[in-house]
Amino acid sequence: MPNFFSAFTSDVFRPIVTLLIPGAIAVSTWFIGLLWRFPDLRTLVYTNHAEAGLVLVLAMIFAGLVLEDMGARLESWLDSRREKQNGKHIANWYAYLRTAFGADPVGRGYIRALVLRLKFELGTVFAMCSAGIGVLWLWYVDLSFKVVFVSELLCALFAAWLFWEGWSTHDTLAKNRANLLEEIRIVPPLPKSVDR
């Protein structure tokens, strides 16, 4: 029996988390607005599911790439802020990039998870902003004020929370990169016990 979860390796999971999910959030309200505003487009999408789905996935990927780039710019700003605080952040970052580990320390897996989380958090901050602007367009199209208010509040809260989380993740990532530049401890395997 094939393992269902084997499809979610890091090679597949990373683009889903960093591109597709933020891209989907960013284009969702705009797509709804287009369908609501243009009945001919709604009919076209309804009669051509596969083609419409393909175009929507491509739009999500495009938006995800743009959002990832915006998140990288925000990460660079966080890097410069941290460099001003301790004066070693950029040097540690470049030293980490030049390091080839003889053994894979446990911390590298943790750093990979933090990088994935950071890219998701920073990209989704901008995705929430895009969705919020799309909600304003839906208000113009004819969405009720109450729904717009709640939606805008949720978008703003999620954007603020994800920015805060990204700030914290960036800080944790910097500390762990600096830690991995220290001496690595290699623990030899335990000797096999002798049966008596």
URRA-V242338 format. One record per pair of residues at least 4 apart in sequence whose ideal C-beta (glycine too) atoms are under 8 Angstrom apart, sorted by the first residue. I is the first residue (numbers start at 1). GAP is how many residues later the second one is. Records with the same first field share a line. If there is no record, write none. Layout:
I->GAP / GAP
//
This chain:
2->4
7->5
8->4 / 5
9->4
10->4 / 102 / 106
12->4
13->4 / 103
14->4 / 102
15->4 / 5 / 49
16->4 / 5
17->4 / 99 / 102 / 103
18->4 / 46 / 50 / 98 / 101 / 102 / 105
19->4 / 41 / 42 / 45 / 46 / 49 / 104
20->4 / 37 / 40 / 41 / 44
21->4 / 43 / 99 / 103
22->4 / 41 / 42 / 45 / 46 / 98 / 101 / 102 / 104 / 105
23->4 / 36 / 37 / 38 / 39 / 40 / 41 / 42 / 44 / 104
24->4 / 36
25->99 / 102 / 103 / 105 / 106
26->4 / 34 / 37 / 38 / 41 / 100 / 101 / 104 / 105
27->4 / 29 / 32 / 33 / 36 / 103 / 107
28->4 / 103 / 106
29->4 / 101 / 102 / 103 / 104 / 105 / 106 / 108 / 109 / 122
30->4 / 100 / 104 / 107
31->4 / 25 / 28
32->4 / 102 / 106
33->4 / 101 / 104 / 105 / 108
34->4 / 7
35->6 / 7 / 10
36->6 / 102 / 105 / 106
37->104
38->4
39->4
40->4
41->4
42->4
43->4
44->4 / 8
45->4 / 7
48->4
49->4
50->4
51->4
52->4
53->4
54->4
55->4
56->4
57->4
58->4
59->4
60->4
61->4
62->4
63->4 / 64 / 67
64->4 / 59
65->4
66->4
67->4 / 56 / 57 / 59 / 60 / 63
68->4 / 51 / 55
69->4
70->4 / 52 / 53 / 56
71->4 / 48 / 50 / 51 / 52 / 54 / 55 / 95
72->4 / 50
73->4
74->4 / 48 / 51 / 52 / 92
75->4 / 43 / 47 / 91 / 95
76->4
77->4
78->4 / 88 / 89 / 92
79->4 / 10 / 11 / 14 / 91
80->4
81->4
82->4 / 7 / 88 / 89 / 92
83->4 / 5 / 6 / 7
85->4
88->4 / 90
89->4 / 85
90->4
91->4
92->4 / 82 / 85 / 86 / 89
93->4 / 81 / 84
94->4
95->4 / 86
96->81 / 84 / 85
99->81 / 82
101->4 / 7 / 83
103->81 / 83
104->4 / 5
105->75 / 79
106->4
107->4 / 69 / 72 / 73
108->4 / 72
109->4
110->4 / 66
111->4 / 62 / 65 / 66 / 69
112->4
113->4
114->4 / 55 / 58 / 59 / 62
115->4 / 58
116->4
117->4 / 48 / 52
118->4 / 48 / 51 / 52 / 55
119->4
120->4
121->4 / 41 / 42 / 44 / 45 / 48
122->4 / 40 / 41 / 44
123->4
124->4 / 34 / 38
125->4 / 34 / 37 / 38 / 41
126->4
127->4
128->4 / 27 / 28 / 30 / 31 / 34
129->4 / 26 / 30
130->4
131->4 / 24
132->4 / 19 / 20 / 23 / 24 / 27
133->4
134->4
135->4 / 8 / 13 / 16 / 17 / 20
136->4 / 12 / 16
137->4
138->4 / 5 / 10
139->4 / 6 / 9
143->4 / 5
144->4
145->4
146->4
147->4
148->4
149->4
150->4
151->4
152->4
153->4
154->4
155->4
156->4
157->4
158->4
159->4
160->4
161->4
162->4
163->4
164->4
165->4
166->4
167->4
168->4
169->4
170->4
171->4
172->4
173->4
174->4
175->4
176->4
177->4
178->4
180->4
//
